[in-house]
Amino acid sequence: MADPPGATLDAYREPAGGRRGAYRALLGAQARSQTAYRVSFTVDLVGNVGATVFDVLTVFVLFGVTRELGGFTLRETFVMVALSACAFATADLLVGNIERLPRYVRTGLFDTVLLRPLGALPQLLLMDLPLRKVSRVIFGLAVLVVAVGTAGIEWNPARAALVVVAPLAGVVFFGSVFVTTATVSFYWVESGELANSVTYGGRDFTSYPITVFGGWFRAVFAYGLGFAFVSYHPALALLGRDDPLGLPAWVGWASPGVAVVAAAIAVTAWRIGVRHYRSTGS
């Protein structure tokens, strides 16, 4: 969909107020551009819920033929898929458009981004912020509220804090994965499928108890890449369940620390990747 005349140009004129003002102007221009055609925007909002809805419904379909999945009941698994859906939908809204980086690198548009007196990563995130995905975030949050409300959780202050912190940590974790995998395009432009296999593969992995997976696959995705700390271990802590794999109970509270590590890796990978970038000369 084309931007209204002047919207993009206005966004890149640094207003009074410095960089923060420039970022606000860029975000405002994107919001006005995407909502200018209200019918189309509304259709996009409704249509974008579908992906998250199907992720959740898949779990219910599986439990139509079994009472347990990896040793967990429907209510327990529902908490896991809810934590995953809420975190991924929010990260996809805020950071997911970094997936366009390979196109920017290949066509030379990244040169333009680097020329502006603003941070390259914030520009990329705000340039094409997909506001139509807000509906996914709202749906994911609603699913989480229903899941924890029907799971029979014995609430205490620590679990009340965890149900807020765990999804936020999941957002940081998934956002870090988006950024880290996108930086591969600085070295290998046609890396989109590789990045998707980790980001969207990780989303699917976190929608189920990790006990349904086994061998090297579980070891790599759950603990090598850290996806077990998005939904599985926080759900165990909320539900008060012991880990069937034998890990101690405190692991369920480790998601914020894992998210911080993932963010540090993403920042480092981004800085190294930008230094490695060579202009197309176009």
N, C-alpha and C positions, 0 to 999 in steps of 0.2 A: 504494500500500500504506500503510495507516494506521500511525502510530508507536505503540508500546506506551504505555500510560497513563503520563504523567509524564515521558517521555523528553525531549520538547521543552522542557517547563518547566524541568527540571533543567539543561538545556544553557545557559539564559540567566541562571541565577543565577551571578554572578561569584564564583568560589571564592577561597579564600586563594591568593595567588600572583599576583594582578593579572591583566592582560590575557592573558598567556601561559597562565595557568591556565584562564582563561575559554575561550580558543580550544581548549585541550586537552579541556576538558569538553564543548565543543560537538562536536568531532570524535569524542570517545568516545561521546556520545549518538547521533550519526548511525550509528556503527559498530554499536552495540548494536541500534539500531532496525532497520537493514537486514539484520542477520544473525539477528534473532530468529526469523524463519521460514526455517529452514535449507534446506528443499527448494526453496522458491521462490527463495531467494538463489542456490542452486547452479544452478538452471535458468537464471537470469538471467546468471550467470557464463559458462555454456557458450554460451548464445544470443548474447551480446555479442561473442564472438570472430568470428562470421560476417561482420560488416561488413569487418573487416580482412582476413580470409581471402579474401573476394571481390576486394578491391583488389589483392591479390598475385596471385591466380589469373588475373585479367584480363590481366596482363602475359604470363603463360605462354600464354594462349589466343592473344594477338596473335602471339607468336613461333611458334605452330603453323602460321602461313601466311606467315611472312617470316623471313629469317635476320638481318636488321638492322632497327633502328628508329631513324630519325634518325641513322644512321651508327654506332650502338652495338649490340653483341652482347647476347645474353640475360644473360650473366654481368655485364656492365657495367651494363645497365639494372636488373638485380636489386639491385645495390648502391644505386642511386638510390631504387627503390621501398622498399627496406628502411629506409634513412635516413628517408624520408618517413613510413612506417608507424609506426616506433618513436617519432619525435618527435610526430606528430599524436596517436597513441593516448595518450601520456603527458600532453600538453597538454589533451586532451579530458577526461581523468580529473580533472586538477587544476583546470582553469579553465573547461571546457566548459559547466558549468551556469550560467555568467553569461548564457547565452542566455535564461534565464528573466526577466531584468531587465525586458523590455517588459511582462510580466504584472504584475510588482511595481509598476511605474510606473503602469500603467493602473488597477489595483485599489486603489492606495494602500498596499500592503504595504511599499513602500519607506519610507514615513513611520515605520513601526515600527522598521525597521532603523536609521534615522538617530537615533531616540530612545535607543537603547542606547549605553552608554559604551564602545563598541568601534568599530574601523574598519569602515566600511560595506562595502568590497570584501572583506576577509577573511571577514566574516559571510556575505556572499552566496556565497562559494566554499565555505564549510564547512557552510552550512545544508542543502544538498542534494547533498553530495558523493557522486557515483555510484560507490560501491565495486564495483558489479557490473562496471565497466569495467576493473578490474584485470586481468582475463583478456586484454583487448586489449593492454595494456602488455606482459604476459609474452610473448604471441605475437609482438608487434612486435619485442621484444628478441631472441627466438629466431630470427626471420627475419633480423635484422641479423647475428647471429653466423654463421649459415649463409652468408649472402651474402658477407661479407668473408672467410670461410674458404674459399670456393670460387672466388673471383675471381682468384686468382693474384697477389695484391698482394705487391710486394717491400717487406717491412716494414723500417722503421727507427724510431728513437725519435720522430721528428716525426709520422710517420703513425700510430704507436701512440697518440700523444696526440690526434691529430685524430679518430680513430675513436671516442674517448670524448667529446671536446669538441663535435664537430659535432652529434650527436644532442641534447646538452644545449642547445646554441644553438638548435637547431630547436624544442625544447620552449618556450624563452623566446620565440622568434619567434612560434610559433603561439599561445601564450598571450596575447601582446601583441595579436595580430590579433583574438582572441576579445574581449578587453576593449575595444579601440578600436572595433570594429564595434558592440558592445553599447551603447556610450555614445550612439549615434545615437538610441536610444529616448528619451533625455531631450528631444530636439527633435521626433522623429517616432515616435510610439508603435508604429505598425504598420510597423516597419522590419525585422522578423524575416527576411523573404525576402532583403532586400538584404544583411544580415549573413551569411546562409548562403551566398549566392553568392560571397562573398569567402573565408570560412573553409573551407567544403567544396569550393568551386571551387579554392581554393589547394591543398588537399590533393590533389585530382586532378591539378592542374597539376604538382606536385612529384613525382608518381609516374612521370613519363616524362622522357626527355631533352627539354630545351626546344627542341632543334633540330627537333622534329616540329611545332612551332608557328611562326608567322611573322607578319610585319607588326606592326601596332600592338598586336595581342593579346599577342604575346610581349614587346614593349617595355614594356607596362603591367604585366603580371603578373610577368615575370621581374625587371625592374629598377626599374620605377616603384613596385611594391609590395614588391619584394625577395624573391620566392619562389625565385628562381634560387639563392639562397645557402643554402637549406634542404638540398637534396640534390644538385643538378646539379654545382655547383662543388666542394663537398666530395668528391663521388665522383670527379671528375676528378683532384683532388689525391691521393686515395688510390690511384687506378689509375695515376697517373703519365702521364696522357694530356693532350695539348695540346687546348685549346678549339677546336672547329671554327669557332666564331664569332670567333676571333682575340683574345680577352682574355688578358692575361698570366697566368702560372702562379700568381702570388701571390694572385690573386682567390679561388682555392680555399681559402685560409686566412682569408678575411675574414668567415666566418659569425659568429664571436663578436661582432665589432664591429657587424655589421648587427643582431644580436639586441639589443645594448645600445641602439642607436638606436631600434629598434622598441619596446623597453620604455619608453624615455624618452617616446616619443610617446604610448604607452598611458597612462602615469601622468598626463601633461599633459591628455590628452583626458578622462580620468576626473575629474580635479579640476575642470576647467572645466564638465563635464557636471553634476556634483553641485551646483556653484554655480548652474547654470542651472535646476536642478530646482525645480518649484513644487508644493507639497503639493496633493493632491486635495481636502483638507478633509473626507475621510470618516473 
